Amino acid sequence: MKKFRYRPAIVNGNPIVQFLFKEMHKQRCCQMDLSERVGLHRDTLRKWRTTHTPRINDIEAALNYLGYKLTVTRLKD
């Protein structure tokens, strides 16, 4: 496991991306470790932090690694 380092603020306004990076910080999981385990390039995670929106299968794999499951629920009318 790589040494954990604090990363800059999350600029991306996507709530799923914000949750992912906050949870990574809580679990002390660095971007390099997550990218290696999930099969993403580390620059992909860097771009998620700033501007890009991840594909569903990529964000789901990252959340699964952290112990979460991505689900869809119906909005209340």
C-alpha positions as CSV (number, residue, x, y, z in Angstrom):
1,M,0.0,0.0,0.0
2,K,1.3,3.4,-0.9
3,K,1.9,6.2,1.6
4,F,-1.2,8.3,2.2
5,R,-0.9,12.0,1.4
6,Y,-3.5,14.7,1.6
7,R,-4.8,15.9,-1.8
8,P,-6.1,19.3,-2.8
9,A,-9.8,20.3,-2.6
10,I,-12.4,18.6,-4.8
11,V,-13.4,21.0,-7.5
12,N,-15.8,18.7,-9.3
13,G,-19.4,19.5,-8.3
14,N,-20.6,15.9,-8.9
15,P,-21.9,14.5,-5.5
16,I,-20.8,11.0,-6.3
17,V,-17.3,12.2,-7.0
18,Q,-17.2,14.2,-3.9
19,F,-18.4,11.3,-1.8
20,L,-15.7,9.0,-3.4
21,F,-12.8,11.3,-2.6
22,K,-14.1,12.1,0.9
23,E,-14.4,8.3,1.6
24,M,-10.9,7.7,0.1
25,H,-9.6,10.3,2.6
26,K,-11.5,8.7,5.5
27,Q,-10.1,5.2,4.6
28,R,-6.6,6.7,4.0
29,C,-6.6,5.3,0.5
30,C,-4.4,7.2,-2.0
31,Q,-5.3,7.7,-5.6
32,M,-2.4,5.6,-6.8
33,D,-3.5,2.6,-4.7
34,L,-7.1,2.9,-5.9
35,S,-6.2,3.3,-9.5
36,E,-4.0,0.2,-9.4
37,R,-6.6,-1.9,-7.7
38,V,-9.5,-0.8,-9.9
39,G,-7.6,-0.7,-13.2
40,L,-7.7,3.0,-13.9
41,H,-4.9,5.4,-14.8
42,R,-4.0,7.7,-12.0
43,D,-4.6,10.7,-14.2
44,T,-8.2,9.6,-14.6
45,L,-8.8,10.0,-10.9
46,R,-7.0,13.4,-11.0
47,K,-9.4,14.5,-13.8
48,W,-12.4,13.3,-11.8
49,R,-11.3,15.5,-8.9
50,T,-11.2,18.6,-11.1
51,T,-13.6,18.5,-14.0
52,H,-14.4,15.2,-15.7
53,T,-17.5,13.1,-14.8
54,P,-16.7,9.4,-14.5
55,R,-18.4,6.6,-16.4
56,I,-20.8,4.6,-14.4
57,N,-18.8,1.4,-14.5
58,D,-15.6,3.1,-13.5
59,I,-17.2,4.9,-10.5
60,E,-19.0,1.7,-9.5
61,A,-15.7,-0.2,-9.5
62,A,-14.0,2.5,-7.4
63,L,-16.9,2.5,-4.9
64,N,-16.9,-1.3,-4.7
65,Y,-13.2,-1.2,-3.8
66,L,-14.0,1.1,-0.9
67,G,-16.8,-1.2,0.3
68,Y,-19.8,0.6,-1.2
69,K,-22.5,-0.3,-3.7
70,L,-23.9,2.1,-6.3
71,T,-27.7,1.8,-6.4
72,V,-30.6,3.5,-8.2
73,T,-33.7,4.6,-6.3
74,R,-36.9,6.3,-7.3
75,L,-37.4,9.9,-6.5
76,K,-40.4,10.8,-4.4
77,D,-43.1,12.7,-6.4
